[in-house]
């Protein structure tokens, strides 16, 4: 484990507990996961919260004196003042929600899909408690105190999602999939029959994704606080990988569309090149062709439903440009040669997942409805732009 990754862990512990809808300190707090049964009875040894020797040993571990691989000051500062962002464990409103067992569990096991790696392989149980005791002083002005401010925590009930976006019915029937004049992976052009299905009229927005984060413990995408500002609530969410998109759709009582469903929704049954027809793209129909460096804190994304001239035959918006959209299928360059002619589900396995539609920072060629692209579906490196980037989003589908 690299020193850089270890250094990030404590920062992630705290920043992940602030609902990503704003700046820590003024935002709501992220719901806490329930402590697993294996850790539920962990309790700070008697007297350790205020024992100067214990706290001093915890400080040595925290600042990297005890083990150079375990140093949290690079992100969280020597006194709990975050180097990068957030209030962190200096804020009592955070720490009073943490039971003894929650403190121990998070430091021991880390947080999946974040830079916070498990400590249990690097620290003994006593050392974990020492670190916790030292960190606890940050929210009490640097003074050792008993953890009597713990208020208990009741996780909000998970509710059935509401208002997760309008959908339109795409009727059952045949359409032409692929393009013999396109890339090799678009060939051969072939007829496909699909049962009726529903698909989102709009790409999933920042505002909708924020509701999803409210009721789950999914870690927010990179640059979430930048995206989740009032001007961007109706713009597509980005920086999500396939797993994020899949989890959202399941939460919403939906699913990701198959590649065939996505293509039919985009081009209808007349074999058109783009959702609006065969005329080349223009700014009234699609958001595309901007410089990649000009994401401009999410301003490069067009609000969903704005480009009416770019609607598909079924009245669906932004199927060309704005963001690449994850679909359910694994990618196989040669799949069309052997795919079933009725409700093709995609390959059974693969390395990459398919993405469709082009994006705000791609050339007009990528906007063709038959154009296929792909990416690795997920990664343990949460900040890797190869898996989550500023041009990747999604929409959901549903069977009747």
PERAQUI-V34544 format. One record per residue. N is the residue number from 1. RES is the residue in one letter. SS is DSSP state (~ for helix, > for strand, _ for the rest). PSI is psi as a letter, one per 20 degrees, with the letter a starting at -180 (999 if undefined). D_CENTER is the distance of its C-alpha to the mean C-alpha in Angstrom with 2 decimals. Layout:
# PERAQUI-V34544
n:N res:RES ss:SS psi:PSI d_center:D_CENTER
n:N res:RES ss:SS psi:PSI d_center:D_CENTER
This chain:
# PERAQUI-V34544
n:1 res:X ss:_ psi:p d_center:23.68
n:2 res:X ss:_ psi:q d_center:23.81
n:3 res:X ss:~ psi:h d_center:24.95
n:4 res:X ss:~ psi:g d_center:22.10
n:5 res:X ss:~ psi:g d_center:19.49
n:6 res:X ss:~ psi:h d_center:21.74
n:7 res:X ss:~ psi:h d_center:22.18
n:8 res:X ss:~ psi:i d_center:18.55
n:9 res:X ss:~ psi:g d_center:18.51
n:10 res:X ss:~ psi:h d_center:20.15
n:11 res:X ss:~ psi:g d_center:18.26
n:12 res:X ss:~ psi:h d_center:14.96
n:13 res:X ss:~ psi:g d_center:16.87
n:14 res:X ss:~ psi:g d_center:17.66
n:15 res:X ss:~ psi:h d_center:14.97
n:16 res:X ss:_ psi:i d_center:12.53
n:17 res:X ss:_ psi:i d_center:15.27
n:18 res:X ss:> psi:p d_center:15.22
n:19 res:X ss:_ psi:p d_center:13.34
n:20 res:X ss:_ psi:k d_center:11.34
n:21 res:X ss:_ psi:j d_center:13.62
n:22 res:X ss:_ psi:a d_center:16.12
n:23 res:X ss:_ psi:p d_center:18.09
n:24 res:X ss:_ psi:p d_center:18.80
n:25 res:X ss:_ psi:h d_center:22.26
n:26 res:X ss:_ psi:i d_center:22.10
n:27 res:X ss:_ psi:r d_center:18.80
n:28 res:X ss:_ psi:r d_center:18.47
n:29 res:X ss:> psi:q d_center:17.46
n:30 res:X ss:_ psi:p d_center:14.54
n:31 res:X ss:_ psi:q d_center:16.17
n:32 res:X ss:_ psi:q d_center:17.34
n:33 res:X ss:_ psi:q d_center:17.10
n:34 res:X ss:_ psi:q d_center:20.63
n:35 res:X ss:_ psi:p d_center:22.50
n:36 res:X ss:_ psi:q d_center:23.34
n:37 res:X ss:_ psi:h d_center:27.03
n:38 res:X ss:_ psi:h d_center:27.80
n:39 res:X ss:_ psi:i d_center:27.11
n:40 res:X ss:_ psi:h d_center:28.16
n:41 res:X ss:_ psi:j d_center:31.66
n:42 res:X ss:_ psi:p d_center:30.98
n:43 res:X ss:_ psi:p d_center:32.98
n:44 res:X ss:_ psi:p d_center:33.84
n:45 res:X ss:_ psi:q d_center:37.41
n:46 res:X ss:_ psi:p d_center:40.06
n:47 res:X ss:_ psi:i d_center:40.71
n:48 res:X ss:_ psi:h d_center:37.90
n:49 res:X ss:_ psi:h d_center:35.99
n:50 res:X ss:_ psi:j d_center:39.03
n:51 res:X ss:_ psi:o d_center:40.67
n:52 res:X ss:~ psi:h d_center:41.06
n:53 res:X ss:~ psi:g d_center:41.30
n:54 res:X ss:~ psi:g d_center:38.08
n:55 res:X ss:~ psi:h d_center:36.23
n:56 res:X ss:~ psi:g d_center:37.80
n:57 res:X ss:~ psi:h d_center:36.69
n:58 res:X ss:~ psi:h d_center:33.14
n:59 res:X ss:~ psi:g d_center:33.32
n:60 res:X ss:~ psi:g d_center:34.55
n:61 res:X ss:~ psi:g d_center:31.60
n:62 res:X ss:~ psi:g d_center:29.12
n:63 res:X ss:~ psi:i d_center:30.69
n:64 res:X ss:_ psi:j d_center:31.17
n:65 res:X ss:_ psi:h d_center:34.91
n:66 res:X ss:_ psi:h d_center:34.88
n:67 res:X ss:_ psi:o d_center:32.59
n:68 res:X ss:_ psi:i d_center:31.33
n:69 res:X ss:_ psi:i d_center:28.17
n:70 res:X ss:_ psi:n d_center:27.28
n:71 res:X ss:_ psi:p d_center:27.00
n:72 res:X ss:_ psi:j d_center:24.63
n:73 res:X ss:~ psi:h d_center:26.45
n:74 res:X ss:~ psi:h d_center:24.64
n:75 res:X ss:~ psi:h d_center:21.67
n:76 res:X ss:~ psi:i d_center:23.16
n:77 res:X ss:_ psi:q d_center:26.72
n:78 res:X ss:_ psi:h d_center:29.90
n:79 res:X ss:_ psi:k d_center:30.26
n:80 res:X ss:_ psi:i d_center:26.74
n:81 res:X ss:_ psi:o d_center:26.37
n:82 res:X ss:_ psi:p d_center:22.95
n:83 res:X ss:_ psi:h d_center:23.47
n:84 res:X ss:_ psi:g d_center:20.22
n:85 res:X ss:_ psi:r d_center:19.13
n:86 res:X ss:_ psi:r d_center:19.34
n:87 res:X ss:_ psi:h d_center:22.24
n:88 res:X ss:~ psi:b d_center:21.34
n:89 res:X ss:~ psi:j d_center:24.01
n:90 res:X ss:~ psi:i d_center:26.64
n:91 res:X ss:_ psi:o d_center:25.69
n:92 res:X ss:~ psi:h d_center:27.60
n:93 res:X ss:~ psi:h d_center:25.43
n:94 res:X ss:~ psi:g d_center:22.71
n:95 res:X ss:~ psi:h d_center:25.11
n:96 res:X ss:_ psi:i d_center:27.31
n:97 res:X ss:_ psi:i d_center:24.60
n:98 res:X ss:_ psi:o d_center:24.57
n:99 res:X ss:_ psi:r d_center:27.14
n:100 res:X ss:~ psi:g d_center:28.86
n:101 res:X ss:~ psi:h d_center:27.11
n:102 res:X ss:~ psi:g d_center:23.62
n:103 res:X ss:~ psi:g d_center:24.47
n:104 res:X ss:~ psi:g d_center:25.83
n:105 res:X ss:~ psi:g d_center:23.14
n:106 res:X ss:~ psi:h d_center:20.26
n:107 res:X ss:~ psi:h d_center:22.46
n:108 res:X ss:~ psi:g d_center:23.69
n:109 res:X ss:~ psi:i d_center:20.62
n:110 res:X ss:_ psi:a d_center:17.82
n:111 res:X ss:_ psi:p d_center:14.20
n:112 res:X ss:_ psi:q d_center:12.47
n:113 res:X ss:_ psi:k d_center:9.72
n:114 res:X ss:_ psi:r d_center:10.86
n:115 res:X ss:_ psi:i d_center:14.08
n:116 res:X ss:_ psi:o d_center:15.99
n:117 res:X ss:_ psi:q d_center:18.19
n:118 res:X ss:_ psi:p d_center:20.80
n:119 res:X ss:_ psi:i d_center:24.07
n:120 res:X ss:_ psi:h d_center:26.26
n:121 res:X ss:_ psi:i d_center:27.45
n:122 res:X ss:_ psi:h d_center:28.49
n:123 res:X ss:_ psi:q d_center:29.94
n:124 res:X ss:_ psi:r d_center:32.40
n:125 res:X ss:~ psi:g d_center:32.02
n:126 res:X ss:~ psi:g d_center:34.42
n:127 res:X ss:~ psi:h d_center:32.55
n:128 res:X ss:~ psi:g d_center:29.30
n:129 res:X ss:~ psi:h d_center:31.32
n:130 res:X ss:~ psi:g d_center:32.92
n:131 res:X ss:~ psi:g d_center:29.65
n:132 res:X ss:~ psi:g d_center:28.59
n:133 res:X ss:~ psi:g d_center:32.03
n:134 res:X ss:~ psi:g d_center:31.81
n:135 res:X ss:~ psi:h d_center:28.37
n:136 res:X ss:~ psi:h d_center:29.73
n:137 res:X ss:~ psi:h d_center:32.35
n:138 res:X ss:~ psi:h d_center:29.91
n:139 res:X ss:~ psi:j d_center:29.53
n:140 res:X ss:~ psi:k d_center:33.32
n:141 res:X ss:_ psi:k d_center:34.62
n:142 res:X ss:_ psi:j d_center:34.96
n:143 res:X ss:_ psi:q d_center:37.30
n:144 res:X ss:_ psi:p d_center:37.23
n:145 res:X ss:_ psi:q d_center:37.18
n:146 res:X ss:_ psi:q d_center:36.78
n:147 res:X ss:_ psi:l d_center:33.46
n:148 res:X ss:_ psi:i d_center:35.25
n:149 res:X ss:_ psi:i d_center:32.78
n:150 res:X ss:_ psi:p d_center:30.35
n:151 res:X ss:_ psi:i d_center:30.05
n:152 res:X ss:_ psi:r d_center:28.35
n:153 res:X ss:_ psi:p d_center:25.08
n:154 res:X ss:_ psi:o d_center:24.56
n:155 res:X ss:_ psi:p d_center:21.10
n:156 res:X ss:_ psi:q d_center:20.67
n:157 res:X ss:_ psi:p d_center:21.43
n:158 res:X ss:_ psi:p d_center:18.77
n:159 res:X ss:_ psi:q d_center:19.98
n:160 res:X ss:_ psi:p d_center:19.98
n:161 res:X ss:_ psi:q d_center:17.67
n:162 res:X ss:_ psi:q d_center:19.81
n:163 res:X ss:_ psi:l d_center:19.70
n:164 res:X ss:_ psi:k d_center:16.55
n:165 res:X ss:_ psi:p d_center:18.11
n:166 res:X ss:_ psi:q d_center:21.47
n:167 res:X ss:> psi:r d_center:22.13
n:168 res:X ss:> psi:q d_center:25.13
n:169 res:X ss:> psi:p d_center:27.22
n:170 res:X ss:> psi:o d_center:27.82
n:171 res:X ss:_ psi:q d_center:31.22
n:172 res:X ss:_ psi:q d_center:32.25
n:173 res:X ss:> psi:a d_center:34.02
n:174 res:X ss:> psi:q d_center:34.26
n:175 res:X ss:> psi:r d_center:32.77
n:176 res:X ss:> psi:p d_center:32.98
n:177 res:X ss:> psi:q d_center:30.04
n:178 res:X ss:_ psi:r d_center:29.96
n:179 res:X ss:_ psi:o d_center:32.22
n:180 res:X ss:_ psi:i d_center:35.22
n:181 res:X ss:_ psi:j d_center:35.21
n:182 res:X ss:_ psi:b d_center:31.59
n:183 res:X ss:_ psi:r d_center:30.06
n:184 res:X ss:~ psi:h d_center:31.29
n:185 res:X ss:~ psi:i d_center:28.24
n:186 res:X ss:~ psi:i d_center:29.01
n:187 res:X ss:_ psi:q d_center:32.44
n:188 res:X ss:_ psi:q d_center:34.35
n:189 res:X ss:_ psi:p d_center:34.06
n:190 res:X ss:> psi:q d_center:34.48
n:191 res:X ss:> psi:p d_center:34.76
n:192 res:X ss:> psi:p d_center:32.18
n:193 res:X ss:> psi:p d_center:32.70
n:194 res:X ss:> psi:p d_center:29.81
n:195 res:X ss:_ psi:r d_center:30.16
n:196 res:X ss:_ psi:q d_center:29.16
n:197 res:X ss:> psi:r d_center:25.54
n:198 res:X ss:> psi:q d_center:23.49
n:199 res:X ss:> psi:q d_center:20.67
n:200 res:X ss:> psi:p d_center:18.79
n:201 res:X ss:_ psi:h d_center:20.96
n:202 res:X ss:_ psi:q d_center:18.15
n:203 res:X ss:_ psi:q d_center:14.70
n:204 res:X ss:_ psi:p d_center:12.06
n:205 res:X ss:> psi:r d_center:12.35
n:206 res:X ss:~ psi:g d_center:10.90
n:207 res:X ss:~ psi:g d_center:13.40
n:208 res:X ss:~ psi:g d_center:12.47
n:209 res:X ss:~ psi:h d_center:8.78
n:210 res:X ss:~ psi:h d_center:10.47
n:211 res:X ss:~ psi:h d_center:12.74
n:212 res:X ss:~ psi:g d_center:10.28
n:213 res:X ss:~ psi:h d_center:9.22
n:214 res:X ss:~ psi:h d_center:13.00
n:215 res:X ss:_ psi:j d_center:13.91
n:216 res:X ss:_ psi:r d_center:11.60
n:217 res:X ss:_ psi:k d_center:10.91
n:218 res:X ss:_ psi:p d_center:7.25
n:219 res:X ss:_ psi:p d_center:6.62
n:220 res:X ss:_ psi:q d_center:5.34
n:221 res:X ss:_ psi:q d_center:4.07
n:222 res:X ss:_ psi:q d_center:7.59
n:223 res:X ss:_ psi:k d_center:10.25
n:224 res:X ss:~ psi:g d_center:8.88
n:225 res:X ss:~ psi:h d_center:12.51
n:226 res:X ss:~ psi:g d_center:13.83
n:227 res:X ss:~ psi:g d_center:12.03
n:228 res:X ss:_ psi:l d_center:12.69
n:229 res:X ss:_ psi:q d_center:16.42
n:230 res:X ss:~ psi:g d_center:18.99
n:231 res:X ss:~ psi:i d_center:19.74
n:232 res:X ss:~ psi:j d_center:16.27
n:233 res:X ss:_ psi:h d_center:15.63
n:234 res:X ss:_ psi:j d_center:16.91
n:235 res:X ss:> psi:q d_center:15.24
n:236 res:X ss:> psi:q d_center:12.45
n:237 res:X ss:_ psi:q d_center:8.84
n:238 res:X ss:_ psi:a d_center:8.01
n:239 res:X ss:_ psi:k d_center:6.38
n:240 res:X ss:_ psi:p d_center:4.10
n:241 res:X ss:_ psi:a d_center:6.16
n:242 res:X ss:~ psi:g d_center:8.61
n:243 res:X ss:~ psi:g d_center:7.81
n:244 res:X ss:~ psi:g d_center:4.60
n:245 res:X ss:~ psi:g d_center:7.24
n:246 res:X ss:~ psi:g d_center:9.94
n:247 res:X ss:~ psi:g d_center:9.04
n:248 res:X ss:~ psi:g d_center:8.88
n:249 res:X ss:~ psi:h d_center:12.09
n:250 res:X ss:~ psi:g d_center:13.73
n:251 res:X ss:~ psi:h d_center:13.27
n:252 res:X ss:_ psi:j d_center:14.81
n:253 res:X ss:_ psi:k d_center:17.64
n:254 res:X ss:_ psi:b d_center:16.94
n:255 res:X ss:> psi:r d_center:15.78
n:256 res:X ss:> psi:q d_center:14.75
n:257 res:X ss:_ psi:q d_center:18.01
n:258 res:X ss:_ psi:r d_center:20.11
n:259 res:X ss:~ psi:h d_center:20.97
n:260 res:X ss:~ psi:g d_center:24.38
n:261 res:X ss:~ psi:g d_center:23.24
n:262 res:X ss:~ psi:g d_center:21.12
n:263 res:X ss:~ psi:h d_center:24.17
n:264 res:X ss:~ psi:g d_center:26.65
n:265 res:X ss:~ psi:h d_center:24.71
n:266 res:X ss:~ psi:g d_center:24.80
n:267 res:X ss:~ psi:i d_center:28.41
n:268 res:X ss:_ psi:b d_center:30.32
n:269 res:X ss:_ psi:j d_center:33.48
n:270 res:X ss:_ psi:j d_center:35.46
n:271 res:X ss:_ psi:k d_center:33.78
n:272 res:X ss:_ psi:r d_center:32.80
n:273 res:X ss:_ psi:g d_center:31.03
n:274 res:X ss:> psi:r d_center:28.56
n:275 res:X ss:_ psi:h d_center:27.42
n:276 res:X ss:_ psi:i d_center:30.25
n:277 res:X ss:> psi:b d_center:32.90
n:278 res:X ss:_ psi:i d_center:34.33
n:279 res:X ss:_ psi:q d_center:34.71
n:280 res:X ss:_ psi:q d_center:32.71
n:281 res:X ss:_ psi:q d_center:29.63
n:282 res:X ss:_ psi:r d_center:30.30
n:283 res:X ss:_ psi:i d_center:28.42
n:284 res:X ss:_ psi:i d_center:29.42
n:285 res:X ss:_ psi:h d_center:27.68
n:286 res:X ss:_ psi:q d_center:24.49
n:287 res:X ss:_ psi:o d_center:22.38
n:288 res:X ss:_ psi:r d_center:22.82
n:289 res:X ss:_ psi:j d_center:24.70
n:290 res:X ss:_ psi:q d_center:23.50
n:291 res:X ss:_ psi:p d_center:23.49
n:292 res:X ss:~ psi:h d_center:20.26
n:293 res:X ss:~ psi:i d_center:21.16
n:294 res:X ss:~ psi:l d_center:21.32
n:295 res:X ss:_ psi:h d_center:17.76
n:296 res:X ss:~ psi:l d_center:19.58
n:297 res:X ss:~ psi:l d_center:16.88
n:298 res:X ss:~ psi:i d_center:15.44
n:299 res:X ss:_ psi:i d_center:19.01
n:300 res:X ss:_ psi:h d_center:19.11
n:301 res:X ss:_ psi:p d_center:17.14
n:302 res:X ss:_ psi:p d_center:19.56
n:303 res:X ss:> psi:q d_center:19.19
n:304 res:X ss:_ psi:q d_center:18.89
n:305 res:X ss:_ psi:j d_center:22.35
n:306 res:X ss:_ psi:h d_center:24.21
n:307 res:X ss:_ psi:n d_center:25.62
n:308 res:X ss:~ psi:h d_center:27.98
n:309 res:X ss:~ psi:i d_center:30.02
n:310 res:X ss:~ psi:j d_center:27.16
n:311 res:X ss:_ psi:q d_center:26.79
n:312 res:X ss:_ psi:r d_center:27.19
n:313 res:X ss:_ psi:h d_center:30.27
n:314 res:X ss:_ psi:j d_center:28.45
n:315 res:X ss:_ psi:k d_center:27.41
n:316 res:X ss:_ psi:p d_center:23.74
n:317 res:X ss:_ psi:q d_center:22.27
n:318 res:X ss:_ psi:k d_center:20.45
n:319 res:X ss:_ psi:i d_center:20.70
n:320 res:X ss:_ psi:o d_center:21.97
n:321 res:X ss:_ psi:a d_center:20.18
n:322 res:X ss:_ psi:f d_center:17.64
n:323 res:X ss:_ psi:q d_center:14.59
n:324 res:X ss:> psi:q d_center:14.67
n:325 res:X ss:> psi:p d_center:13.57
n:326 res:X ss:> psi:p d_center:12.41
n:327 res:X ss:> psi:r d_center:15.17
n:328 res:X ss:> psi:h d_center:16.06
n:329 res:X ss:> psi:q d_center:18.73
n:330 res:X ss:> psi:q d_center:19.24
n:331 res:X ss:_ psi:p d_center:20.91
n:332 res:X ss:_ psi:o d_center:24.65
n:333 res:X ss:_ psi:h d_center:26.77
n:334 res:X ss:_ psi:j d_center:29.77
n:335 res:X ss:~ psi:h d_center:28.34
n:336 res:X ss:~ psi:h d_center:30.19
n:337 res:X ss:~ psi:h d_center:33.50
n:338 res:X ss:_ psi:j d_center:33.21
n:339 res:X ss:_ psi:q d_center:30.69
n:340 res:X ss:_ psi:q d_center:32.16
n:341 res:X ss:_ psi:i d_center:33.49
n:342 res:X ss:> psi:p d_center:32.20
n:343 res:X ss:_ psi:l d_center:28.59
n:344 res:X ss:_ psi:p d_center:27.31
n:345 res:X ss:_ psi:i d_center:24.34
n:346 res:X ss:_ psi:r d_center:23.56
n:347 res:X ss:> psi:q d_center:24.37
n:348 res:X ss:_ psi:h d_center:24.14
n:349 res:X ss:_ psi:r d_center:22.29
n:350 res:X ss:_ psi:a d_center:21.30
n:351 res:X ss:_ psi:h d_center:19.41
n:352 res:X ss:> psi:q d_center:17.38
n:353 res:X ss:> psi:q d_center:15.70
n:354 res:X ss:> psi:q d_center:17.14
n:355 res:X ss:> psi:q d_center:15.84
n:356 res:X ss:> psi:q d_center:18.16
n:357 res:X ss:_ psi:i d_center:19.51
n:358 res:X ss:_ psi:a d_center:19.47
n:359 res:X ss:_ psi:r d_center:17.98
n:360 res:X ss:_ psi:h d_center:19.26
n:361 res:X ss:_ psi:j d_center:20.11
n:362 res:X ss:_ psi:r d_center:21.81
n:363 res:X ss:_ psi:r d_center:25.47
n:364 res:X ss:~ psi:h d_center:26.98
n:365 res:X ss:~ psi:h d_center:27.47
n:366 res:X ss:~ psi:i d_center:23.80
n:367 res:X ss:~ psi:i d_center:24.04
n:368 res:X ss:_ psi:p d_center:26.44
n:369 res:X ss:_ psi:h d_center:25.39
n:370 res:X ss:_ psi:i d_center:26.47
n:371 res:X ss:_ psi:p d_center:24.62
n:372 res:X ss:_ psi:q d_center:22.32
n:373 res:X ss:> psi:r d_center:19.73
n:374 res:X ss:> psi:r d_center:17.44
n:375 res:X ss:> psi:r d_center:14.99
n:376 res:X ss:> psi:p d_center:14.12
n:377 res:X ss:_ psi:h d_center:11.61
n:378 res:X ss:_ psi:r d_center:9.81
n:379 res:X ss:_ psi:q d_center:11.02
n:380 res:X ss:_ psi:i d_center:11.99
n:381 res:X ss:_ psi:n d_center:12.14
n:382 res:X ss:_ psi:h d_center:8.91
n:383 res:X ss:_ psi:j d_center:10.58
n:384 res:X ss:_ psi:p d_center:12.05
n:385 res:X ss:_ psi:i d_center:12.35
n:386 res:X ss:_ psi:i d_center:13.59
n:387 res:X ss:_ psi:h d_center:10.37
n:388 res:X ss:_ psi:o d_center:7.86
n:389 res:X ss:_ psi:r d_center:10.26
n:390 res:X ss:_ psi:i d_center:11.68
n:391 res:X ss:_ psi:j d_center:12.99
n:392 res:X ss:> psi:p d_center:10.44
n:393 res:X ss:> psi:b d_center:9.58
n:394 res:X ss:> psi:r d_center:11.13
n:395 res:X ss:_ psi:r d_center:13.61
n:396 res:X ss:> psi:r d_center:14.94
n:397 res:X ss:> psi:r d_center:18.45
n:398 res:X ss:> psi:q d_center:20.82
n:399 res:X ss:> psi:q d_center:24.20
n:400 res:X ss:_ psi:999 d_center:27.13
